[in-house]
Amino acid sequence: MAKIKIKQVRSSINRPKDQKRTIEALGFKKLNQVIEKEATPQVLGMVKKVSHLVEVID
């Protein structure tokens, strides 16, 4: 399966609890952190849910 790189570009402070939990579930600990994940439907759904906080890097 393909891999995608995701970067957190906005803070999760003052966001709903479900969005904070999604950011944590993706593995983010700091702002501007880049992580690499498998492009499964579950991960893509999480990225879509917090798309205003993260950026997909090619």
Residue, then its C-alpha position, 0 to 999 in steps of 0.5 A: m500500500a502507498k505511504i503518505k507524509i502528513k505534517q501538522v501545520r495548525s495547533s489543536i488548542n481550542r478544538p473539539k475533543d474529537q479533533k484533538r483525539t484524531i490528531e493524537a491517534l495519527g501520532f502527532k506530538k508537536l507542531n510542524q512534525v512530519i509523520e509517514k503513514e500507510a494510506t489506508p481508508q482509516v488513515l485517509g478518513m482521519v486526515k480528512k476529518v482534521s484537514h484544516l489542521v494538517e497538510v499532506i506532503d508529496 
